[in-house]
Every structure is written in C-alpha cells, then in structure tokens.
Amino acid sequence: MASIDLIRLCLDSIRQITDDIVDSILYLDAGCLEAFQFIGAFPLFLELGARAICSLENMSSLDITAHWNSNFIPVKKMVVITSHLLSDAHRYILRCLSSHQTILHCTIFTSISEIAHSAYADSPLGPDAFHEYESLLVQDYEEILIKSKRSEKHSHLNNETEQVTRGDLDTLSSNGNGSSQMDSRVDDDLNVESISGEMDLYDDSKSTEVNSSTRLQVSVHHYPMLLCPVSARVFVFPSEGAVAEACLSNNNESSLSPGLPSICTGVASDGEDVPPGATLTAHFLYNLAAKLDLKMEIFSLGDTSKVIGKILQDMSSLYDVGRRNRRSAGLLLVDRTLDLLTPCCHGDSFLDRMLSSLLRRDRAMSYSAMKSSNSLNKNLPANVQHPTLDIRIPFSMIPSNKGSNTIRTKLEGNIKAFMSGWNSANVDSEAVADLSDNADKLQNKKSDNESYSLSGCFFSNHTGENYLEALLDRKTKDGILLVKKWLMEALQREKMPLKGLTGSTTLSELHAMVKELVPDQNSLVRNRGIIQLALAAEMALSEPHSSRWDAFVSAERILNVNSLDNSQNLSSQIRDLVNTSSAMRSHEEYNTEPQAGPLSFQDALLLSIVGYILAGENFPTSGSGSPFSWEEEHLLKEAIVDVIFQKPKMTKLQFLHGLAKDLEANARKEEPSKNEDDFDDNWGSWDDEENDQPNDKAYGDMQLKLELRDRVDQLFKLFHKLSGLKWRSPSLIEGPLTSPSSYGNDPCARKGLIYKLLATVMAKYDIPGLEYHSSAVGRFFKSGFGRFGIGQAKPYIGDQSLLLIFVVGGINCLEIREAMEAISESSRPDMELIIGGTTLLIPDDMYDLLLGSSSYI
C-alpha cells in the first residue's frame, strides 16, 4: 500500500476544486495563506485559472483589476477559502462581495466542518450550518444593495455637502468617491455609500444590468486539508487559523495557558466544560482521517487528550457506519503538559536552531478582537496568538558578487516601484506621479521595508526539493554539512568553480558559496530554495544568535547536572542566572559592549522554568509545594524583585500588567536623584522636619515593592505548578517511561516524552494511564457478547502498520527527530509514522505561553 504524502494530498485537494477556481478571483484568509505557502500552492492556483489571489482581511477595491489569466473582463466568480468559522469570516466576505458587484457566483470553502460549526459553543449556526449561512449571506448582501440604491438617489447632494465641509469644492468629481471610501471602511457596519464607486472600474453597462436582475448564488463547502505540512509526514495547524487559535484549557487552578492543555488531574470531564480547542481539534482529526481513508484506533494520554479521544469515539460511532474497508491505523493523542521540559530546552536540532534565529511575518488582523466584542458566550476564554510560521529571509542578506551588485540594486528598485504603485491608494495623486520619490518616502516605514524585502517562506516546498524532509532528523553539525553538500551540487549544476573550498564548514565558507551562486537574477530564481536555506543557516550561525543559543545550552547543561546534586546548588545557579542577566542588560542600556553574556532577564526566567521542572523531578516538594526550602526560594524571589524594581523597562512581563507604568515612573525618579544627592549637603539635616519628602518617597517605594512582591508570588505559584507536573500523571510516576536505564544515564542527553512513548510502544510494554477509546462495535461486544466469552480483544497500538501521533499543544523539531530515531531503533523500522501538533514550538514560544501574552498568569 502506498505511503501517505501530506504535501501531495494537499495539492490534490486544490485540484479537486478546479471548476470553482477557473476564471475566479480568489480570496484567502491569513491562515490559508500560511498553509498554502508551505505547499507552494500559489503557482498551482494561477495554473488552474484563478484571475488573482488576494488577502481576505486586507481586501481592496482594486483587487478586481488584477487579471493574470484573462482579458480585462469583469469577473463574475469569487472563491473564498477560510480557516475560521463562517460567522467570524462573514464581515470580510460581505465586504468583498459589496466591493465587487459584478460577482454572480460566490463559493466559500472552510476548514471547519458543518458538524463542528454546530458543536462550537460560540457559533450562531445550527446543524444545517452551511445552508443556513448561504441564505444569511445572500440576505445581508441584498440588504446592502438596497441601501446602496437608495443612497445613490442622494449621492450627488451628499457628495457636495461633504466636499464643502472639507473645503475641497475645486476637486469635486463624480468618480472619486468610491475606492477611497471603500479602502477606509473597517467597521462591522459597511458604508453602503461607497459601493457604487466600484462600477466606475468598468465601462460596461451590461454588468450593472446583470447585477440588478440576477440574484447572487452562494455555495459553502468543507475543505478539510487545510494544514501546514512541514514535510510529507509532519504537519501542524496554521497559526492564524481557528483550530490553532482556539483555547485548549479554561482558566482554572489546573491551567497554565490557553495554548496548553490543563495539568493532568485524573478527573474525567463532565462534558459541559470542554475547551473549544479540544472540540475543533477532534473534528479536524476526524475529517483528516476520513480524507486519508483511515480507520482510527484511538489512544490518549492526558486529560485533554482523553476529551478529544472521547469526541472522536462518539463521532466514529455516529458517522462511520458502513465504512469498514478503510486502512487501519493507530492514533495516539498526547498532552503537551506531560512534557514541558523538552520544548523549553535548546536541544541539538538544526531546524530548531534556525527557527529561533529567523524573522517571522507579523500576524494579520486578529479575529479574536472582533469576537470578544460580539461573542455570544462572554465566558469563553481568549484566543491564542501563536507566532506565524511564515519564516522570512530578507533579500538584503544575499551577498553581491562582482557586477551582480548593480543587478541587485536594479531589482530592488523595481520591487520598490511596484510596491509604490500597489500602495498608491494610500498616497496623494501628486506623489503617485513620481514612483521613485514615493518609494523613498514609503521606504522609511517599517511595514513597507518588509514588503520591499525580496523574501520567501523558509518552509515552502514549491522547489520540488525535499530539503526539510532531510533536515528534520539532523543535528546541528550534520545539518550544516548537508547544506554545504547541496550548495556544492548547485554550484556544479551552474558550472561554477569549486576552488578554495576546505573540508570544514564555516560561516565564511557558506557565505562565499552563496556569493558564487548568485551571479544574476536567473541563477537566483533557479536556486532560490537552497539559497534561502543557506542564508537561514548563515543567520543561525552568526552573532548574536549563535552566542545566545550556546549560552542557553551551557546553562541548561549546568542546571541538569546540579539537579542531580542538591536543591541548594540548583537554586543558587538559578539565582546567579537572574543576577547575571541584570548586569548584561544594564550594559546594553548605556550602549556599551555587554560583558556578562548574551542572556536577557526573560531568558533567565525561561531557565528558571527549566530549573523548577528539573527540581520537581528530582527533589520531593515541601508542604508549600516548592521543591526548594523557604530560604532558598526567598533569596530567588528577592533577586527577581530587585531586577524588576531597578530596571522595569527591560522586564516587560504579562504578570506586571497594571503595575508596569508605576515601576517605570519610579525608576525615572530614581535616576536624577542618584546624580544630585550629596551626602555632605544633607549632613546635619536628618532631624529636621523639612526633610519629610525622602520619607514619603521611601514609603512610596515600600508600597510599590510590596505590590511587586505580590505579583512575583503569582509567578512562583506557576513555578510550583510546573515542578509538580511529574507527580500528577500515573504515566510519569511509575512504569517504563520513568526508567532512566532504558534511555541512558547522561542527564544532558535526556530523551523527550515522545521518544520514550514510541520506544515503549514498539517494545510492547504497557503504559500506565494510556486510555483506549473503543469503537461502537467494540463497546457492543464488550457489553453484550462479552458475557458469553465472545468479547473483542483490545488492540495494541504497537501492532498497527501506520501510527499517527498528535501532540495537543504543539511539538518541536527536536521531538520530531527523536520520534524518527525511536522508529529506526525499534524492531519495526518499516512502521509508517505521521507526526502532528497544534503548532510548531521553539523555546521562545514556550516563554510566551507560560509567562507572556498567551499565559494565564
């Protein structure tokens, strides 16, 4: 049987909707743009006949003028692909339709199934969600048309009044009010007066007649294969899609972050308090299995995973009747909170190291801000704001070679001129007349600088090369050698000389090879895949990224060793990291060379999390829940309080909300007082009554410090939760997963939970706490014929030929490498393994989930 290739299946799913794409304007939301970037789908869309590919959230009335595959004929078809609920995307879809009134057929594809729409707590749609939305969209669209026709009768008078008010009578024109007003409309209530201006884009009276006499036809369909395939067998959800943004745990005592499952308590959920993320994840996995034609045997480890498994079990019982010819596969659901140490640490993974060094595209307009104000259920938790997976490598990193500097400058100028014309709606008409001047003006803006960078998605698989597939299981040194090998092969294909290349791989050598590979634009386009990869490797190995990563590795190694010694050494080491980070940042504030190392205070807090998890694994907790003594923890608290109090600008932390401004104001008052105070001038005046102001200031500082200590106490409550994770789950207390002899005694070469799970499954050992979710047929045999000894034997997950392991909360590249290593070391290296996760994590993402904007602290 053919192996599963997720990239190929995603591309095939696009080809299956060819009839809808042909001769249409295509709108994709931010989650779709992220997913389709992974598979290189944009050339395929144009090949299938799409007129233009546009952003749903950032639509413009000028989108309809872009025609890649046809003459200048008004477009009549519009296709929208969204990764969100229909109710969330409604305002954007309606805005596109009202802007392009030549549209007669609107086809909408959503990654959220019809059943998931009705099951989601905040969705206003019922069981027949798609048909309900079709009628609602047509109704809202027709209401806008009616209001637009009414406003046209008074448009001339209204325009005159508006222009007189602005003092622009000399520039009054009948054609100038449409597109500018449409571009500025971002409210929920669309400005119907601006719709009529769209007709001025065309000189075709027939289009107006068709729009007034023909009713809009809308059809809604499910599009299940909307995911980000990192490779043919590894996938995550789009960071800006509804599934990844949905909350995985409600805010309670056992929760750490809305982006992480709750801490394992062993108490079964009552079904009424199911997080929305669990519901959407279960429905997505069910539809993915159906698309892959798989019959899942479901196993779960962790409380949230058990909830997802229960939902999958119920869905399978209801909708899989008569589907018995599917390929059998095992699905293993694992809670991320069972192993938070692995994604927090900086392991030996080439891809993890590059991801931590590269820039990412900023998130588009968030749907969660709109949902918070219009939500039907005000008690729903906030959405998770994961960083986008759109990794960007700027054009400026490409080195110049001989005469290519002139070519690069010319290409850069062309890009600037194109972007200036594209953004001309934001500039006055005089500035548009001179594109070069406009480019220089816009270049000063950060957003425009990012647009001018000739950059591409690092994860894109459009080149046809399986670069990421080969790098997933590589350590840092092996990955760099592989990149060098690919560069040499590219140079040979371009018939470039390989003189001067040494056996060792250094940063300067990679730089020189890329420099030789880019003599002109044609060579750049032909070899764009390996060039981007080499530039990414070069950035990861350059300063300050390399020093910061190495410092993390060194600090984590020391914490690992100290965790095997005693709690006093471990707490002392954490305290030293906090104090050292404060000294380093002070050097940066005064623009001097840092002397104490590359780790910031936020980095020290992330290492504190690592230290507390290690302490919880090795030291029994006291009655307060801390693995350290009161004296040890008190010294650590005081160190953190002193750093925040003295330098609040460098410690922008989520748990300081409402207090940060007071701390910064206090720090500003302290700076001049240290320069102006003179000990001799105050001698003899300490007993005067006029010297009350310093006392008041000292009292104010004390009050502020007491409040700061309360906030730091909240931080340490989180640390205590993390230190007790091991003792919450039976899988981590006893059984083969806890045996250090099975996975090596070196604490610095420890394996993550995913590796241990797969190694245990392959060895056919039982895992405490692993729950099997039987199918309807299995429950029938168990309750009925089981009385007569005809019961159905429980399947073992290690017996499956195909295994899909999904980590609820996210996975990192190190775990992917270790999972492949576990399969290759087992007695069944031929087992087909598919790995999935909510998102792709790096250590900085874990900081944001636990202590940053996406935390509950």
Secondary structure in CASP SS format (residue, H / E / C, confidence):
PFRMAT SS
TARGET T0000
AUTHOR 0000-0000-0000
METHOD secondary structure of the structure
MODEL  1
M C 1.00
A C 1.00
S C 1.00
I C 1.00
D C 1.00
L H 1.00
I H 1.00
R H 1.00
L H 1.00
C H 1.00
L H 1.00
D H 1.00
S H 1.00
I H 1.00
R H 1.00
Q C 1.00
I C 1.00
T H 1.00
D H 1.00
D H 1.00
I H 1.00
V C 1.00
D C 1.00
S C 1.00
I E 1.00
L E 1.00
Y E 1.00
L E 1.00
D C 1.00
A H 1.00
G H 1.00
C H 1.00
L H 1.00
E H 1.00
A H 1.00
F H 1.00
Q H 1.00
F H 1.00
I H 1.00
G C 1.00
A C 1.00
F H 1.00
P H 1.00
L H 1.00
F H 1.00
L H 1.00
E H 1.00
L C 1.00
G C 1.00
A C 1.00
R C 1.00
A E 1.00
I E 1.00
C E 1.00
S E 1.00
L C 1.00
E C 1.00
N C 1.00
M C 1.00
S C 1.00
S C 1.00
L C 1.00
D H 1.00
I H 1.00
T H 1.00
A C 1.00
H C 1.00
W C 1.00
N C 1.00
S C 1.00
N C 1.00
F C 1.00
I C 1.00
P C 1.00
V C 1.00
K C 1.00
K E 1.00
M E 1.00
V E 1.00
V E 1.00
I E 1.00
T E 1.00
S C 1.00
H C 1.00
L C 1.00
L H 1.00
S H 1.00
D H 1.00
A H 1.00
H H 1.00
R H 1.00
Y H 1.00
I H 1.00
L H 1.00
R H 1.00
C H 1.00
L H 1.00
S H 1.00
S H 1.00
H C 1.00
Q C 1.00
T C 1.00
I C 1.00
L C 1.00
H E 1.00
C E 1.00
T E 1.00
I E 1.00
F E 1.00
T E 1.00
S C 1.00
I C 1.00
S C 1.00
E H 1.00
I H 1.00
A H 1.00
H H 1.00
S H 1.00
A H 1.00
Y C 1.00
A C 1.00
D C 1.00
S C 1.00
P C 1.00
L C 1.00
G C 1.00
P C 1.00
D C 1.00
A H 1.00
F H 1.00
H H 1.00
E H 1.00
Y H 1.00
E H 1.00
S H 1.00
L H 1.00
L H 1.00
V H 1.00
Q H 1.00
D H 1.00
Y H 1.00
E H 1.00
E H 1.00
I H 1.00
L H 1.00
I H 1.00
K H 1.00
S H 1.00
K H 1.00
R H 1.00
S H 1.00
E H 1.00
K H 1.00
H C 1.00
S H 1.00
H H 1.00
L H 1.00
N H 1.00
N H 1.00
E H 1.00
T H 1.00
E H 1.00
Q H 1.00
V H 1.00
T H 1.00
R H 1.00
G C 1.00
D C 1.00
L H 1.00
D H 1.00
T H 1.00
L C 1.00
S C 1.00
S C 1.00
N C 1.00
G C 1.00
N C 1.00
G H 1.00
S H 1.00
S H 1.00
Q H 1.00
M H 1.00
D H 1.00
S C 1.00
R C 1.00
V C 1.00
D C 1.00
D C 1.00
D C 1.00
L C 1.00
N C 1.00
V H 1.00
E H 1.00
S H 1.00
I H 1.00
S H 1.00
G H 1.00
E H 1.00
M H 1.00
D H 1.00
L H 1.00
Y C 1.00
D C 1.00
D C 1.00
S H 1.00
K H 1.00
S H 1.00
T H 1.00
E H 1.00
V H 1.00
N H 1.00
S H 1.00
S H 1.00
T C 1.00
R C 1.00
L C 1.00
Q E 1.00
V E 1.00
S E 1.00
V E 1.00
H E 1.00
H E 1.00
Y C 1.00
P C 1.00
M C 1.00
L C 1.00
L C 1.00
C E 1.00
P E 1.00
V E 1.00
S E 1.00
A C 1.00
R C 1.00
V E 1.00
F E 1.00
V E 1.00
F C 1.00
P C 1.00
S C 1.00
E C 1.00
G C 1.00
A H 1.00
V H 1.00
A H 1.00
E H 1.00
A C 1.00
C C 1.00
L C 1.00
S C 1.00
N C 1.00
N C 1.00
N C 1.00
E C 1.00
S C 1.00
S C 1.00
L C 1.00
S C 1.00
P C 1.00
G C 1.00
L C 1.00
P C 1.00
S C 1.00
I C 1.00
C C 1.00
T C 1.00
G C 1.00
V C 1.00
A C 1.00
S C 1.00
D C 1.00
G C 1.00
E C 1.00
D C 1.00
V C 1.00
P C 1.00
P H 1.00
G H 1.00
A H 1.00
T H 1.00
L H 1.00
T H 1.00
A H 1.00
H H 1.00
F H 1.00
L H 1.00
Y H 1.00
N H 1.00
L H 1.00
A H 1.00
A H 1.00
K H 1.00
L C 1.00
D C 1.00
L E 1.00
K E 1.00
M E 1.00
E E 1.00
I E 1.00
F E 1.00
S E 1.00
L E 1.00
G C 1.00
D H 1.00
T H 1.00
S H 1.00
K H 1.00
V H 1.00
I H 1.00
G H 1.00
K H 1.00
I H 1.00
L H 1.00
Q H 1.00
D H 1.00
M H 1.00
S H 1.00
S H 1.00
L H 1.00
Y H 1.00
D C 1.00
V C 1.00
G C 1.00
R C 1.00
R C 1.00
N C 1.00
R C 1.00
R E 1.00
S E 1.00
A E 1.00
G E 1.00
L E 1.00
L E 1.00
L E 1.00
V E 1.00
D E 1.00
R H 1.00
T H 1.00
L H 1.00
D C 1.00
L C 1.00
L H 1.00
T H 1.00
P H 1.00
C H 1.00
C C 1.00
H C 1.00
G C 1.00
D C 1.00
S C 1.00
F H 1.00
L H 1.00
D H 1.00
R H 1.00
M H 1.00
L H 1.00
S C 1.00
S C 1.00
L C 1.00
L E 1.00
R E 1.00
R C 1.00
D C 1.00
R C 1.00
A C 1.00
M C 1.00
S C 1.00
Y H 1.00
S H 1.00
A H 1.00
M H 1.00
K H 1.00
S H 1.00
S H 1.00
N H 1.00
S C 1.00
L C 1.00
N C 1.00
K C 1.00
N C 1.00
L C 1.00
P C 1.00
A C 1.00
N C 1.00
V C 1.00
Q C 1.00
H C 1.00
P C 1.00
T C 1.00
L C 1.00
D C 1.00
I E 1.00
R E 1.00
I C 1.00
P C 1.00
F H 1.00
S H 1.00
M H 1.00
I C 1.00
P C 1.00
S C 1.00
N C 1.00
K C 1.00
G C 1.00
S H 1.00
N H 1.00
T H 1.00
I H 1.00
R H 1.00
T H 1.00
K H 1.00
L H 1.00
E H 1.00
G H 1.00
N H 1.00
I H 1.00
K H 1.00
A H 1.00
F H 1.00
M H 1.00
S H 1.00
G H 1.00
W H 1.00
N C 1.00
S H 1.00
A H 1.00
N H 1.00
V C 1.00
D C 1.00
S H 1.00
E H 1.00
A H 1.00
V H 1.00
A H 1.00
D C 1.00
L H 1.00
S H 1.00
D H 1.00
N H 1.00
A H 1.00
D H 1.00
K H 1.00
L H 1.00
Q H 1.00
N C 1.00
K C 1.00
K H 1.00
S H 1.00
D H 1.00
N H 1.00
E H 1.00
S H 1.00
Y H 1.00
S C 1.00
L C 1.00
S C 1.00
G C 1.00
C E 1.00
F C 1.00
F C 1.00
S C 1.00
N C 1.00
H C 1.00
T C 1.00
G C 1.00
E C 1.00
N C 1.00
Y H 1.00
L H 1.00
E H 1.00
A H 1.00
L H 1.00
L C 1.00
D C 1.00
R C 1.00
K C 1.00
T H 1.00
K H 1.00
D H 1.00
G H 1.00
I H 1.00
L H 1.00
L H 1.00
V H 1.00
K H 1.00
K H 1.00
W H 1.00
L H 1.00
M H 1.00
E H 1.00
A H 1.00
L H 1.00
Q H 1.00
R H 1.00
E C 1.00
K C 1.00
M C 1.00
P C 1.00
L C 1.00
K C 1.00
G C 1.00
L C 1.00
T C 1.00
G C 1.00
S C 1.00
T C 1.00
T C 1.00
L H 1.00
S H 1.00
E H 1.00
L H 1.00
H H 1.00
A H 1.00
M H 1.00
V H 1.00
K H 1.00
E H 1.00
L H 1.00
V C 1.00
P C 1.00
D C 1.00
Q H 1.00
N H 1.00
S H 1.00
L H 1.00
V H 1.00
R H 1.00
N C 1.00
R H 1.00
G H 1.00
I H 1.00
I H 1.00
Q H 1.00
L H 1.00
A H 1.00
L H 1.00
A H 1.00
A H 1.00
E H 1.00
M H 1.00
A H 1.00
L H 1.00
S C 1.00
E C 1.00
P C 1.00
H H 1.00
S H 1.00
S H 1.00
R H 1.00
W H 1.00
D H 1.00
A H 1.00
F H 1.00
V H 1.00
S H 1.00
A H 1.00
E H 1.00
R H 1.00
I H 1.00
L H 1.00
N H 1.00
V H 1.00
N H 1.00
S H 1.00
L C 1.00
D C 1.00
N C 1.00
S H 1.00
Q H 1.00
N H 1.00
L H 1.00
S H 1.00
S H 1.00
Q H 1.00
I H 1.00
R H 1.00
D H 1.00
L H 1.00
V H 1.00
N H 1.00
T H 1.00
S H 1.00
S H 1.00
A H 1.00
M H 1.00
R H 1.00
S H 1.00
H H 1.00
E H 1.00
E H 1.00
Y C 1.00
N C 1.00
T C 1.00
E C 1.00
P C 1.00
Q C 1.00
A C 1.00
G C 1.00
P C 1.00
L C 1.00
S C 1.00
F H 1.00
Q H 1.00
D H 1.00
A H 1.00
L H 1.00
L H 1.00
L H 1.00
S H 1.00
I H 1.00
V H 1.00
G H 1.00
Y H 1.00
I H 1.00
L H 1.00
A H 1.00
G H 1.00
E H 1.00
N H 1.00
F C 1.00
P C 1.00
T C 1.00
S C 1.00
G C 1.00
S C 1.00
G C 1.00
S C 1.00
P C 1.00
F C 1.00
S C 1.00
W H 1.00
E H 1.00
E H 1.00
E H 1.00
H H 1.00
L H 1.00
L H 1.00
K H 1.00
E H 1.00
A H 1.00
I H 1.00
V H 1.00
D H 1.00
V H 1.00
I H 1.00
F H 1.00
Q H 1.00
K C 1.00
P H 1.00
K H 1.00
M H 1.00
T C 1.00
K C 1.00
L C 1.00
Q H 1.00
F H 1.00
L H 1.00
H C 1.00
G C 1.00
L C 1.00
A H 1.00
K H 1.00
D H 1.00
L H 1.00
E H 1.00
A H 1.00
N H 1.00
A H 1.00
R H 1.00
K H 1.00
E H 1.00
E H 1.00
P H 1.00
S H 1.00
K H 1.00
N H 1.00
E H 1.00
D C 1.00
D C 1.00
F C 1.00
D C 1.00
D C 1.00
N C 1.00
W C 1.00
G C 1.00
S C 1.00
W C 1.00
D C 1.00
D C 1.00
E H 1.00
E H 1.00
N H 1.00
D H 1.00
Q H 1.00
P H 1.00
N H 1.00
D H 1.00
K H 1.00
A H 1.00
Y H 1.00
G H 1.00
D H 1.00
M H 1.00
Q H 1.00
L H 1.00
K H 1.00
L H 1.00
E H 1.00
L H 1.00
R H 1.00
D H 1.00
R H 1.00
V H 1.00
D H 1.00
Q H 1.00
L H 1.00
F H 1.00
K H 1.00
L H 1.00
F H 1.00
H H 1.00
K H 1.00
L H 1.00
S H 1.00
G C 1.00
L C 1.00
K C 1.00
W C 1.00
R C 1.00
S C 1.00
P H 1.00
S H 1.00
L H 1.00
I H 1.00
E C 1.00
G C 1.00
P H 1.00
L H 1.00
T H 1.00
S C 1.00
P H 1.00
S H 1.00
S H 1.00
Y C 1.00
G C 1.00
N C 1.00
D C 1.00
P H 1.00
C H 1.00
A H 1.00
R C 1.00
K C 1.00
G C 1.00
L H 1.00
I H 1.00
Y H 1.00
K H 1.00
L H 1.00
L H 1.00
A H 1.00
T H 1.00
V H 1.00
M H 1.00
A C 1.00
K C 1.00
Y C 1.00
D C 1.00
I C 1.00
P C 1.00
G C 1.00
L C 1.00
E E 1.00
Y E 1.00
H E 1.00
S C 1.00
S C 1.00
A H 1.00
V H 1.00
G H 1.00
R H 1.00
F H 1.00
F H 1.00
K H 1.00
S H 1.00
G C 1.00
F H 1.00
G H 1.00
R H 1.00
F H 1.00
G C 1.00
I C 1.00
G C 1.00
Q C 1.00
A C 1.00
K C 1.00
P C 1.00
Y C 1.00
I H 1.00
G H 1.00
D H 1.00
Q C 1.00
S C 1.00
L E 1.00
L E 1.00
L E 1.00
I E 1.00
F E 1.00
V E 1.00
V E 1.00
G C 1.00
G C 1.00
I E 1.00
N C 1.00
C H 1.00
L H 1.00
E H 1.00
I H 1.00
R H 1.00
E H 1.00
A H 1.00
M H 1.00
E H 1.00
A H 1.00
I H 1.00
S H 1.00
E H 1.00
S C 1.00
S C 1.00
R C 1.00
P C 1.00
D C 1.00
M C 1.00
E E 1.00
L E 1.00
I E 1.00
I E 1.00
G E 1.00
G E 1.00
T C 1.00
T C 1.00
L E 1.00
L C 1.00
I C 1.00
P H 1.00
D H 1.00
D H 1.00
M H 1.00
Y H 1.00
D H 1.00
L H 1.00
L H 1.00
L C 1.00
G C 1.00
S C 1.00
S C 1.00
S C 1.00
Y C 1.00
I C 1.00
END
